[in-house]
Amino acid sequence: RRRRLPQVTSVWFARPGGITPLCLPQVLEEMRADGDILLKSELIVPTAGGLYQLVKRVSQMAISRRPIVQEDILVFRSLVEERFEDIATQLRGSHWTSTCVITTTKFNSFFYGREDAHAALCYLTQRGKARYLAIRKEDPVEVHDFLFHFLWLCFSEFPHVLILKLGG
C-alpha cells in the first residue's frame, strides 16, 4: 500500500504515550536509499507515451534524489511485490501461460482503491512485470495469430487492458 509521510508518522508509530521516534525520517530515507521505499512521483506512469517514459528515466538518472517531504506518497516495494504475488497466484489457476491479459477494472479490484492500484501498476510497469495497453476504436489493428486475435477481442470489449507476467 502507499502512504503519505504524515500517515506513517502518526498512525504506524502511534503509541500510548503519543511518542514517535525522532529518527523516523532518517529510517525512511535509509529505506529509500536501499530501494525499499519509492516515491510515487518518481515512478513512470504506464499510461504515458513512450517518449515521456524515456525522458522520465533519463531525468531520474541525471538528477540526485531529493529528500522525502510530507506531501510525498510512499510506495513500499515489498508490499507491492507481495500483493502482486497474491494476484499472480489467483490468476495462475485460470491461465495456462506465464502471461495473462486482464482488464484495468479487474486489476483495480485486487486493491483497496484506485490510487493503490495505480501506484502498484506504475511500480510493476517500471519493473517489467506489467504492461499497460490501450486502443482506440478508430485505430487500425492487423490480426496475425491467435494471441493478437485474442487481444483484439479484449480491446473491442475493454479498451484498456494489462498484460501481467505471472512467472518469475
Secondary structure, DSSP 8 states (H G I E B T S, - for coil): -EEEHHHIIIIIT--TT----TTHHHHHHHHHHTTSEEEGGGS--TTS-HHHHHHHHHHHHHS------TT-EEEEHHHHHHHHHHHHHHHHTT-SSSEEEEEHHHHHTTSSSHHHHHHHHHHHHHTTSEEEEE--TTS-----SHHHHHHHHHHHH-SEEEEEE---
